[in-house]
Amino acid sequence: MLVGAAEDVAKQQDPDFAKLEMDKARLAGLDSIRLTQTWTTGQTALGPNDEMILTNAISAAQFTGLRVVLSLYPFGSSVTPLTDQDRADFAAFAVDVAMRYPLVRDFIIGNEPNLNRFWLPQFAPDGSDAAAPAYLQFLATTYDALKLARPHSTLYGGALAPRGVDKPDTGRDTHSPTAFIADLGTAYRASGRQVPVMDAFAFHPYPETSATGPALAHPAGTSIGLADYPKLVTLLGTAFDGTAQRGQTLPILYDEFGIETQIPPAKAALYSGTEPATTKPVDEATQAAMLTQAMQMTFCQPTVLGLMLFHVQDEPTLGAWQSGEFYVDGSPKTSLGRVRLAAAGVHRGIAATCPGLRLTPKVVISAAMLDRRGVNVSLTCSLDCSYTLSLDGRLLRGTAVGRVQKSIVFKGRPAPGRHRVTARTVALVNAGPPSVASASFRSY
């Protein structure tokens, strides 16, 4: 499972600054970064300035070892692509971006199309949903073009906001994700399409306020948060199961989730504006606890690919987001260490004990060779594991930390000839079937 960040601060003209910002993501224990690139009417290719700053950010991320997820979407509702020409232009733009960055394989198409800020109209004159059917056309056109150009890329649809009103003529028309997913499925079935429109589903499971935290479920409502994973999977299944588009088994990426913190007096001069009363920021210890809880919950959700924290570094305007693990001046918050530790738990497969989740670590024996001590075996598990090594009927047992190479020695020199070392490993937490690897060596 990915634990990353939704963060654009590295989109800068100075490549060294971009690298510094990506280093912060690594310091927070993160393994991926979601960057955004917007489109406007008539655009069919990335502009030169956008190319420069996006290239700096992507290059810095890849240099730092972060997986890049690129979100492509219309700049705002004023440029909603509603005509065939607009959809074709956006698809050409998406292909142009994808071809410039061949090492980027993950593309989110659209952003919160269930909100009037990013997509209009939300409703037709008769009060029916206009946004979901139009977004489906947009998504299908882009999917077909990108898959033709980059067939092995992963395209994410949705990127939905967690709440909406579902009432027309409010002045700020929005749809709940519950209604939008259902209407998207209805539109897909009515289209008669025989191929998918997305390989995975993106979603923004923000809580109602930062003080609410990730554990609040909405069993009787239309909102969807992290605790509503079963409802989200059921909605996707109802919408798409039985068609060419995966439903219940569709992979999910939570590409935005944030908890804002209170700004201590010593840092107040770095920020401007006023914090909205609805935000309810929390202290840094609470942020760390909530982000840890969010990672643990996500870890236990079988079809979820990852969780992207919004942000790595605070935004300077209090009306925006102060949800980073670093202040706006780049100094770390006290939550940084706990966030890093929680991310490491996810990567090592020990974040939580999950009913029904069964993990199998990948195991690699990178070397088995003679040295002065005996037979030295270098073993790496993808997750924290227990292992049993066998060599000529001898067994050695122990545990290994995930992603960390471990050296294990069978003492003594074996008889001349070819020998084989076999490793059998089992995950330490949520253990599933074992994995086996072997390597041979010659003794002289």
PEFENNOR-V671114 format. One record per backbone hydrogen bond with DSSP energy under -1.0 kcal/mol. NH is the residue of the N-H (numbers start at 1). CO is the residue of the C=O. E is the energy in kcal/mol with one decimal. If there is no record, write none. Layout:
nh=NH co=CO e=E
nh=NH co=CO e=E
This chain:
nh=2 co=305 e=-2.9
nh=4 co=307 e=-2.4
nh=5 co=32 e=-1.3
nh=6 co=309 e=-2.7
nh=7 co=34 e=-1.6
nh=11 co=8 e=-2.3
nh=12 co=10 e=-1.8
nh=18 co=14 e=-1.8
nh=19 co=15 e=-2.1
nh=20 co=16 e=-2.0
nh=21 co=17 e=-2.1
nh=22 co=18 e=-2.0
nh=23 co=19 e=-2.2
nh=24 co=20 e=-1.3
nh=25 co=21 e=-1.3
nh=26 co=22 e=-1.8
nh=27 co=23 e=-2.5
nh=28 co=24 e=-1.6
nh=29 co=26 e=-1.9
nh=30 co=25 e=-2.3
nh=31 co=3 e=-2.5
nh=33 co=67 e=-2.8
nh=34 co=5 e=-3.4
nh=35 co=69 e=-2.4
nh=37 co=71 e=-2.6
nh=39 co=73 e=-1.8
nh=43 co=40 e=-2.1
nh=51 co=47 e=-2.7
nh=52 co=48 e=-1.9
nh=53 co=49 e=-2.1
nh=54 co=50 e=-2.4
nh=55 co=51 e=-2.6
nh=56 co=52 e=-2.1
nh=57 co=53 e=-1.8
nh=58 co=54 e=-2.9
nh=59 co=55 e=-2.9
nh=60 co=56 e=-2.1
nh=61 co=57 e=-2.4
nh=62 co=58 e=-2.7
nh=63 co=59 e=-2.5
nh=64 co=60 e=-1.8
nh=66 co=61 e=-3.0
nh=67 co=31 e=-2.3
nh=69 co=33 e=-2.7
nh=70 co=106 e=-2.8
nh=71 co=35 e=-3.3
nh=72 co=108 e=-3.2
nh=73 co=37 e=-1.6
nh=75 co=39 e=-2.7
nh=77 co=117 e=-1.9
nh=79 co=76 e=-1.9
nh=80 co=77 e=-1.3
nh=82 co=80 e=-1.3
nh=87 co=83 e=-2.5
nh=88 co=84 e=-2.5
nh=89 co=85 e=-2.6
nh=90 co=86 e=-2.6
nh=91 co=87 e=-2.4
nh=92 co=88 e=-2.3
nh=93 co=89 e=-2.4
nh=94 co=90 e=-2.9
nh=95 co=91 e=-2.4
nh=96 co=92 e=-2.5
nh=97 co=93 e=-2.4
nh=98 co=94 e=-2.5
nh=99 co=95 e=-2.6
nh=100 co=96 e=-1.3
nh=101 co=97 e=-1.0
nh=104 co=101 e=-1.8
nh=107 co=154 e=-2.8
nh=108 co=70 e=-2.3
nh=109 co=156 e=-2.7
nh=110 co=72 e=-3.2
nh=112 co=159 e=-2.7
nh=115 co=112 e=-1.8
nh=118 co=115 e=-1.1
nh=119 co=115 e=-1.7
nh=124 co=128 e=-3.0
nh=127 co=124 e=-2.4
nh=130 co=122 e=-2.0
nh=131 co=122 e=-1.5
nh=134 co=130 e=-1.5
nh=135 co=131 e=-3.0
nh=136 co=132 e=-2.3
nh=137 co=133 e=-1.7
nh=138 co=134 e=-2.1
nh=139 co=135 e=-3.1
nh=140 co=136 e=-2.8
nh=141 co=137 e=-2.4
nh=142 co=138 e=-2.0
nh=143 co=139 e=-2.8
nh=144 co=140 e=-2.4
nh=145 co=141 e=-1.8
nh=146 co=142 e=-2.8
nh=147 co=143 e=-2.7
nh=148 co=144 e=-1.5
nh=149 co=145 e=-1.7
nh=150 co=146 e=-3.8
nh=153 co=150 e=-2.0
nh=154 co=105 e=-3.7
nh=156 co=107 e=-3.0
nh=157 co=200 e=-2.3
nh=159 co=157 e=-1.2
nh=159 co=202 e=-1.6
nh=160 co=202 e=-1.1
nh=166 co=174 e=-2.0
nh=175 co=114 e=-3.1
nh=178 co=222 e=-1.2
nh=180 co=176 e=-2.6
nh=181 co=177 e=-2.6
nh=182 co=178 e=-1.6
nh=183 co=179 e=-2.6
nh=184 co=180 e=-2.5
nh=185 co=181 e=-2.3
nh=186 co=182 e=-2.1
nh=187 co=183 e=-2.4
nh=188 co=184 e=-2.3
nh=189 co=185 e=-2.5
nh=190 co=186 e=-2.2
nh=191 co=187 e=-1.4
nh=199 co=155 e=-2.9
nh=200 co=155 e=-1.5
nh=201 co=251 e=-3.0
nh=202 co=157 e=-3.3
nh=203 co=253 e=-2.1
nh=204 co=160 e=-2.1
nh=206 co=204 e=-1.4
nh=210 co=279 e=-2.3
nh=224 co=162 e=-2.0
nh=228 co=225 e=-1.7
nh=232 co=228 e=-2.4
nh=233 co=229 e=-2.6
nh=234 co=230 e=-2.2
nh=235 co=231 e=-2.6
nh=236 co=232 e=-2.3
nh=237 co=233 e=-2.3
nh=238 co=234 e=-2.8
nh=239 co=235 e=-2.2
nh=240 co=236 e=-2.2
nh=241 co=237 e=-2.3
nh=243 co=240 e=-1.8
nh=250 co=247 e=-1.6
nh=252 co=303 e=-2.5
nh=253 co=201 e=-2.9
nh=254 co=306 e=-2.4
nh=255 co=203 e=-1.0
nh=255 co=253 e=-1.3
nh=261 co=322 e=-2.6
nh=262 co=282 e=-2.4
nh=267 co=264 e=-2.0
nh=270 co=267 e=-1.9
nh=271 co=268 e=-1.7
nh=272 co=316 e=-2.3
nh=279 co=276 e=-1.5
nh=282 co=260 e=-2.5
nh=287 co=283 e=-2.3
nh=288 co=284 e=-2.4
nh=289 co=285 e=-2.2
nh=290 co=286 e=-2.8
nh=291 co=287 e=-2.8
nh=292 co=288 e=-2.3
nh=293 co=289 e=-2.4
nh=294 co=290 e=-2.5
nh=295 co=291 e=-2.2
nh=296 co=292 e=-2.3
nh=297 co=293 e=-2.7
nh=298 co=294 e=-2.5
nh=299 co=295 e=-2.5
nh=300 co=296 e=-1.1
nh=301 co=298 e=-1.9
nh=304 co=301 e=-1.9
nh=305 co=252 e=-4.0
nh=307 co=2 e=-2.0
nh=308 co=254 e=-3.0
nh=309 co=4 e=-3.0
nh=310 co=257 e=-2.2
nh=314 co=326 e=-2.2
nh=315 co=321 e=-2.9
nh=318 co=272 e=-3.3
nh=320 co=317 e=-2.5
nh=325 co=312 e=-1.9
nh=326 co=312 e=-1.5
nh=327 co=331 e=-3.0
nh=330 co=327 e=-2.0
nh=333 co=325 e=-2.7
nh=336 co=333 e=-1.5
nh=339 co=335 e=-2.2
nh=340 co=336 e=-2.5
nh=341 co=337 e=-2.2
nh=342 co=338 e=-2.4
nh=343 co=339 e=-2.5
nh=344 co=340 e=-2.2
nh=345 co=341 e=-1.8
nh=346 co=342 e=-1.7
nh=347 co=343 e=-2.4
nh=348 co=344 e=-2.2
nh=349 co=346 e=-1.2
nh=350 co=345 e=-2.7
nh=357 co=354 e=-1.6
nh=359 co=430 e=-3.9
nh=364 co=380 e=-2.3
nh=366 co=378 e=-1.6
nh=369 co=376 e=-2.2
nh=371 co=374 e=-2.6
nh=375 co=410 e=-2.8
nh=376 co=369 e=-3.4
nh=377 co=408 e=-3.4
nh=378 co=367 e=-2.7
nh=379 co=406 e=-2.9
nh=380 co=364 e=-2.4
nh=382 co=362 e=-2.4
nh=384 co=348 e=-3.0
nh=385 co=400 e=-2.3
nh=386 co=426 e=-2.7
nh=387 co=398 e=-2.8
nh=388 co=424 e=-1.9
nh=389 co=396 e=-3.2
nh=390 co=422 e=-2.4
nh=391 co=394 e=-2.3
nh=394 co=391 e=-2.3
nh=396 co=389 e=-2.3
nh=398 co=387 e=-1.7
nh=400 co=385 e=-2.6
nh=403 co=381 e=-3.7
nh=404 co=401 e=-1.7
nh=406 co=379 e=-3.1
nh=408 co=377 e=-2.7
nh=410 co=375 e=-2.6
nh=412 co=373 e=-1.6
nh=417 co=443 e=-3.0
nh=419 co=441 e=-3.1
nh=421 co=439 e=-3.2
nh=422 co=390 e=-2.0
nh=423 co=437 e=-3.5
nh=424 co=388 e=-2.1
nh=425 co=435 e=-2.7
nh=426 co=386 e=-2.2
nh=428 co=384 e=-2.2
nh=432 co=359 e=-2.5
nh=435 co=425 e=-2.1
nh=437 co=423 e=-2.0
nh=439 co=421 e=-2.2
nh=441 co=419 e=-2.3
nh=443 co=417 e=-3.1
